[in-house]
């Protein structure tokens, strides 16, 4: 590959426009380009585009410099540079067209991973433009490719999961959003996410956990550092509400209910939320009991859930149908006998409760062993 004589001129022109802290990069680019040290040049460009001040220069750098030696680098890196440049374009339609050309360039079997990354980032801009049908088609296509990969680069997985989450958010599919968003956060370094995005993501995760009709355990979210972005903000009550739900604390739920006026979607689903907190209160009531003490009178459930006694059986039947508990209802004695409760991710207070039950169980086992030992001595005496 011959060195393009126009490259030094382009780099010199860009250097003259760049702020002082970026100018030395252009010297490095020219030096590495002339020496054909492509890997080192790729790393230098990667460092450059990571600087916020480089934003206004990235599109020109991609079009007039990176594209000249694009075949010499990892195609996944090439796509990453293209995506970074596209994010500097204020018009979403132009940004999508910019990435469409790049997507076609890597649409080959040998660069299928780069294609998936480019396709998903192109789809991201399509989603911003409201193109839901194409988004669904692209998600289905890329999901099939990802399933066939032997291993998936976290960057590619993160892109797919982020776009999936954004799609489900628009469609108000809360449980699917919750799952995709948490998996996305597992693929990225949370410290690389802006504070504004953290707060937005935490807010959306909290709402999806509360409104998801199949989500009855918030432990995984409660332990995630993303929720700390709500602390000290006007949305901190959402974090407190999640803790109230996870522990089935109806009193705390009622105390926080006035905040629902700030979030119309919660206010409009207040009936469903009340039923959900009652179900979680029921499962917490069961969970706190030892496995040999799970015959629970309706009156106890009524007291814990703050429900009228005549509504307790309906609540238990709902919990059984959702698979939150397994057991039988004794209508004659007004007792529910539970032999299984849905496994859950525990918060610190719940872990402490389990520790206390294990200590009590160990003491009972020791007492039984001592009793049997004493009786054995009497038998053989």
N, C-alpha and C positions, 0 to 999 in steps of 0.2 A: 504493500500500500504506500503510495507516494504522499508526502506531506503536502497538504493544500496550502498554496502561497497566500490565500486570502485569510486563513485562520489567524496568523499573527496580527494582521490588520484589524480583524474583528475583535480579538482579545484586547488589543491596545485601546480601541475605541470604547469598549465596555469598561476597561479599567479606569479610563478618564472620567466616566460617569459614576462609578461606584464610590461608596463611602470609604474612608481611609482604612477601616478594619477589614475590608474585603479586597482591597487592591492587590495585596500580595498573592491572593489566590490565582489571579490572572497570570502572574509571573510563573507560578507553579504549573498552571495548566499548559502554558506555552512550552516550558522546559520539558515536562513529561511527554507532551504530544510529539515534540521533535525527536525525543529519544525513543519513542514508541513503547513506553512503559505503561501498557494499557491497564494493568491491574492497579498500579499505584495511582494512575490518573482517575480511574473509577472511584477509588477511595477518596481522592481529593475532591472530586465533584460531589460525592456523597456528603462529605463534611461541609462543603459550601452550601448545598441546598438545605442543610439542617439549620442554617443561620436565618433567623426571621428577617434580617435586613436584606437577604438575597432575593426575596419574593419578586420585586419588580424586574429582576434581571433573568429570571429562570426561563421564561418562554423563549427569549432570544437565544439564551445559552443552549437550550435544547434544539431549536431550529437550525442554528448556524454553527454549532460546535459539536454537541453530543451526537447528533445525527450523522456527522461525518465519519465517526469511528464506532458506530453502534454495534457493528458485527463483532467487534473485538471485546465486548464485555458480556457478562451474564445478561440474558434477555429479561430475566426477572428484575435485575438492577435497572435496565433500560426502561422497563415499564414503570418502576418506582420513580425514576426521574421524570418521566412523562406525566405521571399522576401528580407529582409535586408541582410541575409547571401548570397543569390544567387547573389546579386549585387557585392559581393566581389570576385566572381569567374571570372577571366579574359576571359575564353573561353565561348562564348555565347551558344554553343551547350551543354557544360557540365552544365551551369547554367539552361538551359531549362530542361534538364533531371533531375536535382536536384528538380526543382519545379513540374515536372510532377508527381513524386512520392507523393509529398505533396498534389497535386490537387486531386489525386485519393483517398487519405486518408480522405478528407473532402467532397467527392462526395456522400453526403447523403441529404435526404430531410430536416433533422433537422439542417444541417449546410450549407444550400444552399448559404447563403450570403458569407460565408468564401470560398465556392467553386468558386463563381464568381470572388472574389478577386484573388484567386490563379490562376484561369484560365486566367484572363486578364494579370497577370504578366508573366505567362508562354508564353502567346501569344506575349507579348512585346519582349521577346527574340527570338521567332520565326520570328517576323517582322524584327528584326535586321539581321536574317539569310536569309531574302528574301522570306520567306514562305507566300506569299500573299493569296493564296487560303485558307489555314488553318486559317489565320488571319480573313478573311471575314466570314468563317463558325463560328469561335469562337465568333466574335462580334455579329452575328445574334443570336446565342444561348444565350449569356449572356444578350442581349437586351431584350429577351422574359422573362427571369427570373426577371430582374430589373423591368420590367413593371408590374409584378405580386406581387412584394414586397409591403407591406403596407407602409413601410418607408425604405429609403436607407441610410446607413451609408455614410457620405461624403467621407470617405477614399475609399469606393468601387466605388462610383460614379466618383470620381477623377481618379481612375485607368482605369475605362471603357472609360471615355471621353479622357484621355490622349492617350490611345492606339488608339482610334477612330481617333483622330486628326492626330496622326503619320501616320496612314494608309491612310487617305485622302491626307496628304501632299505628300506621295510617289506617289499617283495616280493623283496628280495635280488637285484635286477637291477642288478648292479654297473656294467656298462658304461653303461647308460642313466642311472644315478644320476651317474656321473662326468661325463658330457657335460652333463646338466642343471645340476648343481651348479656347474661351471666357467662355464657361460653365465650362471647367476644372479649369480655374483660379478662378471662383466663388466658387469652392469647396475646395480650398486650401488657406493657409495663405501665401501670397506672400513673406513675410519675411523669410519663410522657404526654399525658392527657391534660389539656388546659383545665383550670379551675371551673370555668364556665361550663365546659362539656361534662366535667365530673358531676356538677350540681344538677345539670339537665338530665343526665343518665340516671343519677340516683333518684331524682324525682319521678321519672318514668318507671323505673324498676319498682319503686314503692307503690305507685298506683296500680301497676300490673299485678303485683303480689296481692294487693287488697281486692282487686276486681276479678282476678283469674278464678274461674269456677272450679278449677281442679288443683288449686294451690292452697294447701292447708299446713304447710310447714315453711316458715320463713328463715330457718336457722342459717342456711347457706348465705342468704343476703345479709342477715344481721351481723355475720362475722366478717363481711367484706369491707375493706377500708373505704370503698366508694361512698358509703353512707356518712362518713365523717365530713364530706363536703356540704352536708346540710346543717351541720352544727354551727350555731351562731348566726343562722340566716332566718328569714321569716318562714321558711319551710321546715324548720327543725321539728315541728310537731308531727310531721309525717314519719320521721324516724321513731319518735315516741309511740306513735300509733302502731307501727309494725311490732314493736316490743310488746305492746298491750295485746295484740292479736296472738302473737306467738306464745304468750303465757296464758291466754284465755282470760285476761283480766277485764271483765265487763265494766267494773267501776271506773277503771282508767279510760276505757273506750267512751263511756258516757261523758267523762270529764273533757275529753278531746273532741267530742262530736260538734261543739259550736264552731270549730275551725272548718268544718265541711263547707260552710258558706263561702270560703275562699276557693273551693274546688267544686265546680258545678257537677262534675261527673260523679263525685262521691255523694253529694247531696241527692242526686237523682237516683242513686243506687242504695240509699240508706236502709231499705228493707232487706236487701240481699246481704248487706254488710252486717246487720244485726243477726241474721241467721248464721252467717259465717263465724262471728265471734262466739255465738252460743255453741256451735259445733266444735270450735277450737277449745272452748272452756270444757266441754264434755271430754274431749280427748286428753286434755291436761289433767282433768279429775281422775281419769283412768290411769294415766301414765304415772301419777304421783303415788298410786297405791301399789303395794307388793302384789306379785302375781297370784298369791294365795288369798288375796283380799279384794277381789274384783267383782263381788256380788254387790251391786250398788243400788240402794233403794231409790225409787223415783223422787222421793222427798229430798234426798241429798242432791240429786241432779238439779232439781228445781231450785234449791238454795244456791248452788254454785252458778247456775246459768241465769238466774233471776227470771225464769220462765214460770208461768202458771202451771200448776201440777197437771192439768189436763192437756198440756202441750208437750209434756216431756216425752211421751211415747212416740209422737210424731218426729221429734228431734232425734231420738235414738234410731228410729227406722231410717231416717235420712242418713245418719252416720254409717249405718250398716250398708245401705245401698251405695254409698260413695266409697266403701272399702276403708273407711277410717278406723273402724273397729270390727271385730268379729265376735259373735256371741249369740245369746238367746235372750228373749224377753219373756219374763214370767208375769203374765197379766193378772193372775190371781193374787200373787203376793206383791205386785207392783215393784218388781226388781228386774234389773238387767244384769245378766251374768256375762262378763267379758273375758274371753280367753286370749285375745290378741288385740294389740293396738298398733297402728301404722308406725313403722320406724321413722325416726326424725333426726335431723341435725340439731344438736342441743346447744343452747347458749350456756354461759358460765353458771348461772343460777340453777339451771336444770341439771347440769353436770354435778354440781354440789349436792343436789337432792338425790341423784343416783348414787353418789358416793356414800351418803348417809344411809341409804337403803342397803347398800352392799355391806357397810359396817354392821348394821343391825342383823343382816342375814348371817354374816360370819359369826357374830356372837351367838345366834341361835344354834348354828351348826356346832360350835364349841360346847355349848351347854348340853346339846343332845349327845355329843360324843362322850362327855364326862358322865352323863347319866347312864349311858349304855355300859361304860367302863365300870361304874360302881355296881350295876346290876350283874355284870359278868363275874365280878369278884364274889358277890353273894352266892351266885350259882355254883362256882367252883370251890367255895370255902368249905 
